[in-house]
């Protein structure tokens, strides 16, 4: 019979254990670590949650974090990750255990010290990743229900980026870079065309999604066919939007360090022209 044995108790409710098949595991259960000694056998009935982190570095980092997380908050984060898994139906990158625990632990700590962290890319995140944002909103609600800690709306955006990162197996730094790039491009469009885009409008949503998919195509090297005749026409008829779209393409190239097909400038020009006509 395979048994779970205690390797080290981190607190009354969390232990590092070993299993004949799984190797080292993180075991969570109410009172599971109370008055226990190394090599004691843990019955399966006592185990509420079990983490088998295959990546050694992730496991090591997670174990290092756990002694610093309040038990109530830890339980809420575990419930949140379970909820994320159910909603996404995805094999999430294991790093979410470390990243989300670390982020929420410090968010709660900053809040307790009266230091709210502003999220400058909240609107972009909400528009770029509506599915992840919807899940993140419920995660913040779970945290509040289980801990009575009310996290500000900006935290929904931060959590959404962690979810997106784990779903697509992308580094959070890359996800953040894309959000910042979208924000920078939108600001340039407003400035160069001398317009103010309503961030709650369908036009803003379409623009941001267009930029997002352009970035994704550039990253994957997906070629877009260039309509040559339309290109010449746009250059002649809408020089301001055409020149601006090329400026934006060059910014993308610099930021992403990848070539951008000239067809993207054509489609972006059409998008900018439509936007300018509607707003002005």
VENLINKA-V128294 format. One record per backbone hydrogen bond with DSSP energy under -0.5 kcal/mol. CO is the residue of the C=O (numbers start at 0). NH is the residue of the N-H. If there is no record, write none. Layout:
<<CO:NH> <CO:NH>>
This chain:
<<2:4> <2:19> <3:41> <4:17> <5:38> <7:9> <7:15> <11:32> <11:33> <12:28> <13:9> <13:10> <14:16> <14:26> <15:6> <15:7> <16:24> <17:4> <18:22> <22:18> <24:16> <24:26> <25:50> <26:14> <27:47> <27:48> <28:31> <30:33> <32:35> <36:39> <39:5> <40:42> <41:3> <42:45> <43:46> <45:47> <48:27> <49:51> <50:25> <50:52> <51:53> <53:55> <54:58> <55:59> <56:60> <57:61> <58:62> <59:63> <60:64> <61:65> <62:66> <64:67> <65:68> <67:69> <69:73> <70:74> <71:75> <72:76> <73:77> <74:78> <75:79> <76:80> <77:81> <78:82> <79:83> <80:84> <81:85> <82:86> <83:87> <84:88> <89:91> <92:95> <93:96> <93:97> <94:98> <95:99> <95:100> <96:100> <97:101> <98:102> <99:103> <100:104> <101:105> <102:106> <103:107> <104:108> <105:109> <106:110> <107:111> <108:112> <109:114> <110:113> <113:115> <115:117> <117:119> <118:121> <120:124> <121:125> <122:126> <123:127> <124:128> <128:132> <129:133> <130:134> <131:135> <132:136> <133:137> <134:138> <135:139> <136:140> <137:141> <138:142> <139:143> <140:144> <141:145> <142:146> <142:148> <143:147> <147:149> <148:150> <151:154> <151:155> <152:155> <152:156> <153:157> <154:158> <155:159> <156:160> <157:161> <158:162> <159:163> <160:164> <161:165> <162:166> <163:167> <164:168> <164:169> <165:92> <170:173> <170:174> <171:175> <172:176> <173:177> <174:178> <175:179> <176:180> <177:181> <178:182> <179:183> <180:184> <181:185> <182:186> <183:187> <184:188> <185:189> <186:190> <187:191> <188:192> <189:193> <189:194> <196:198> <197:200> <200:204> <201:205> <202:206> <203:207> <204:208> <205:209> <206:210> <207:211> <208:212> <209:213> <210:214> <211:215> <212:216> <213:217> <214:218> <215:219> <216:220> <216:221> <224:226> <225:227> <226:230> <227:231> <228:232> <229:233> <230:234> <231:235> <232:236> <233:237> <237:241> <238:242> <239:243> <240:244> <241:245> <242:246> <243:247> <244:248> <245:249> <246:250> <247:251> <248:252> <249:253> <250:254> <251:255> <252:256> <252:257> <260:263> <261:264> <261:265> <262:266> <263:267> <264:268> <265:269> <266:270> <267:271> <268:272> <269:273> <270:274> <271:275> <272:276> <273:277> <274:278> <275:279>>
